[in-house]
Amino acid sequence: MLNTIVVTTALPLGFSSFVTNVGVKDTTKDFTVVMADGPCSAAGVFTQSRFAGPSVVISRRNVADLSARAVVVISKNANVATGDEGMRHAEEVTSSVAAALGLNSSEVLIASTGVIGRLYPIENIRAGIASLPFPLPDNDADDVARGIMTTDTVHKISSATIAGSAARVVGVAKGVGMIEPNMATLIAMVFTDAQVEPQKLNDIFRGVINKTLNCVSVDTDTSTSDTAIILASGAAGAVADDALTTALQSVLLDLTKAIARDGEGAETLIEVTVDNARDAEQAKTVAKSIVNSPLVKTAVHGADPNWGRVAMAVGKCSQYTDIDQEKVIIRFGAQEVYPTRVDESGLAQLSQYMRGDDVTIHVSLQTGSATATVWGCDLTDGYVRINADYTT
């Protein structure tokens, strides 16, 4: 019998990790810590929800100076809408992890995701932190990606080497439902050993997020716990800004598509591009209107090339009075379906196309020269079943 060789992705230089189960909800891994050997340039982008959880409040505060040393993630419990006690528990987690790692609590970021309205099982978590090994023994990014999963069916990870250097970017993410970010996604963590000035890292990170994680939607619902962070150890030396941007774009785009493809109950990845728009905001708003439409999503699921639903989704963006239905062009894949009509044979071919794993919808507005692309998934009975049964 042949031995199976398992290849894992290592974290970049200067980072170590530990992933375990502490009994948050079940026996799967639910407690993840990643630590840097020294101070890091850092940046974070967080949910705009008015029900933001303690993890968001603490991490937003701790990364405000654009530096951090470690991040702890608790999965399967969001600890949101849990009042002062929930905040005390989150503060205790960060301070206890910091003490175990020899850090100040202000150097530790925290993220949580899972059921809303339930306190951490704090006694279990205390016991887990008491057993936290130091130094952290691992550097397995795949294990980090698995440790942050909730209802994800696969772990989500991507890596890239920064051109002109030996520096790497490694990103992990989780998220399959409650995905309509106004900033990022449920949890995304990016690590790099590139040396980069904190404000420059913040600017690059936010710019890339706006074109990737901020362009994904599963169900139009913005999470209370959205957290995206990046830590740069500097261990591999300086890199060119444009090369870092390119590598980060590649990693976050991979994660964005993985989130959309793994949407709860999803069977088809939907990519919507809107071009020839007045500006980037108009292009993105119209694209999101299309990808978020339940009627478009169900049409894709049923392999029905019903372009009228796309026209509806464009038309309901009524704030844009410069959109003229006589000038709009709609395509499924490369096939124009409006205003040039498709005969029955052509519709049958499009239906076959829509049975594939990926479906592209392309709309040209003819109001300008801007473009935006967003990603989502079809709407299935599986989504309803998963969310109907979620807390039980």
C-alpha angles and dihedrals in degrees: 000000000000119000115240114233112213114202115202132189115245122218114249120271115291098033133101132179148196127198125184147141118264098172102262093150112330141349098287122104111282109155121072131176127183120183135186122221091232143001114315136204102243142181135184138192120196144188121286090212116132086221094060112162129237091260090061093045093051097043093046088054096043096049095045090101089053094243136101141154106202146012129208122197126196113193131197094032123067096188088212126151089014098126127218092334091057090051091049090051093051091047089050092052093053094044094046093048089047091052091049090052097042093248138126112258089238088065093061124084122199135203129184133183136175137066116014122226099030126109120233114267083247098182090058091047092048090054091049093051090047087059095046108131121228126236092034105249104214144055099188109139092187090059089049089053091050093047094061097050124118115165092349113129093206134023115252121223138149135175139187138180115235109241116251093020145059091244119120139204118212122182134184129185143176129200138113104155139030085040118154101113124199087187116006135321136290095286128349124165123186125188128188135173091210117121108236134158112254099241091046090051091050092050094047093045095051092046093052093045090056089060098040125020091025089058099059127095133173105167110353092253118127114216123234089223107047109153130168119175138171128198124191116197096187091218094130097048136242123333136189114270094231092049091051090048092051093049093046091048090053093050097045093045089054090051092046092055092044090055093049093045091050095047111146107285091354122157101168134045111223119204117189122191121187115188139169087047127153093247141339092272093055092046093050095044093053092044091051090048089057099043092045096050110113088209093054091045093051092045089055090047090052093045088238113151091211099159090176088077090056090049088052092052091051093045096052089065084088094160088078103076091173092070107102117193090211090063102039118107121203125195136179105208105324094328117105111222100171135074087359104061124223121225124230093269091052091048090052090053090049091051089055090050090052091056088070126098093256130043123188123202116192124191126182113198100187092217098111143319106286124117136198133178125199134179134218141138143245123275114244138174085252090069091055093047095048094050095040089058099033104113095035 
